Amino acid sequence: MGDFLRRIRLPLLFAGLLLLTLVLMLQDRGSPARGSAPVGADRGGSSSDAGRLDAPGFGLPNSIFEIAAPLQKALASPVDWLGETWANYVALVDLRGENDGLLGRIAELEEENLQFREALVASGHLEGISRMRDGFEVPMLPAQVVGQDVSSWFHAILVDRGRRAEVLSGMPIVSEHGLVGVVTATSARASRAMLLLDRRSAADAIVQRSRARGIVRGTGSGELEFVFMVRGDDVLPGDVVITSGFGGVYPKGVRIGQVTEVNTDRAELLHKARVTPAVDFGHLEQVFVMLRRAPTMDLLYAGDGDLADPAGEEEVAAKESVAP
């Protein structure tokens, strides 16, 4: 008997709920409309009977409502939960799409910001070189550093300008901060320049304050060496060293660096001072080629140092072949 009741308890529950629903529907149809007179009033019933809760037609619906309200709430809760879950899911899908769009927009704005910052940096370089041009009546050609060879013995860079841009071996290279080096070899579209840090590099220089003259040499490291005569020379830490213009390689007045230490051994004829370069050679990006070459450099690099330009040779050969 117990097994039988367990098997039919669900159908019985369903049948009970269905019966309860039918009773509520019938009672709702049979109940008087709101605002109309009670049934007992038409039959001569007293007004006190019409207002009583236990009047005919009111006791049964109230008890049924008290039973049905919790059941209806329990049955409606899963449906409401499913509806809210579906609405939240749809909202999350829309929110995810909107979030992806915002992330893409943020990436675009960051890229634009990076480009604007790079343009500001480039404009600062151009402003610095424009101030330098005011002191030198030499045309300057901007060039990008595309390669760098930094070792204990050689210090050189490659730039993206060559003979087709009128760049020749022996031309000085500078930045907005100071002297960089000198062009040593060129091709049609590129050039190689020896940095001031190279052991083979040397530049005639003077101390801007005392006009003491000497030679700035590369040491192969991140510093330079200033060799000067002891007698009558005045060189102190903090002095600025610039090119002297002697020798014809570099124009006068290009900043080289700042003295950081001076050898005070007076027994030697020549003294040496350590100089920190004005140019940060480890972060070179843009340089400027001074389109001038001293007569001494013309003799040094005449027919040597510049790589062949096959395109240019073919053009010359073609012109010669059609010449009368």
FENDA-V871198 format. One record per backbone hydrogen bond with DSSP energy under -1.0 kcal/mol. CO is the residue of the C=O (numbers start at 1). NH is the residue of the N-H. Records with the same first field share a line. If there is no record, write none. Layout:
# FENDA-V871198
CO: NH ; NH
This chain:
# FENDA-V871198
1: 5
2: 6
3: 7
4: 8
8: 12
9: 13
10: 14
11: 15
12: 16
13: 17
14: 18
15: 19
16: 20
17: 21
18: 22
19: 23
20: 24
21: 25
22: 26
23: 27
24: 28
25: 29
26: 30
27: 31
33: 36
40: 45
46: 50
47: 51
52: 55
55: 58
58: 62
59: 63
60: 64
61: 65
62: 66
63: 67
64: 68
65: 69
68: 72
69: 73
70: 74
71: 75
72: 76
73: 77
76: 80
77: 81
78: 82
79: 83
80: 84
81: 85
82: 86
83: 87
84: 88
85: 89
86: 90
87: 91
88: 92
89: 93
90: 94
91: 95
92: 96
93: 97
94: 98
95: 99
96: 100
97: 101
98: 102
99: 103
100: 104
101: 105
102: 106
103: 107
104: 108
105: 109
106: 110
107: 111
108: 112
109: 113
110: 114
111: 115
112: 116
113: 117
114: 118
115: 119
116: 120
117: 121
118: 122
119: 123
120: 124
121: 125
122: 126
123: 127
124: 128
125: 129
126: 130
127: 131
128: 132
129: 133
130: 134
132: 135
136: 138
139: 291
141: 289
143: 287
144: 160
147: 158
149: 156
154: 151
155: 195
156: 149
157: 193
158: 146 ; 147
159: 191
162: 165 ; 167
163: 166
168: 171
171: 183
172: 290
173: 180 ; 181
174: 288
178: 175
180: 196
181: 173
182: 194
183: 170
185: 192
186: 307
187: 163
188: 164
190: 187
191: 159
192: 184 ; 185
193: 157
194: 182
195: 198
197: 220
198: 201
201: 218
203: 216
204: 244
205: 214
206: 242
207: 211
212: 207
214: 205
215: 227
216: 203
217: 225
224: 275
225: 217
226: 273
227: 215
228: 271
230: 233
236: 239
239: 259
240: 208
241: 256 ; 257
242: 206
243: 253
254: 243
255: 179
256: 278
257: 241
258: 276
259: 238
261: 274
264: 266
265: 268
269: 230
271: 228
272: 263
273: 226
274: 260 ; 261
275: 224
276: 258
279: 281
280: 283
285: 145
287: 143
288: 174
289: 141
290: 292
294: 298
295: 299
296: 300
297: 301
301: 304
309: 313
310: 314
311: 315
312: 316
313: 317
314: 318
315: 319
316: 320
317: 321
318: 322
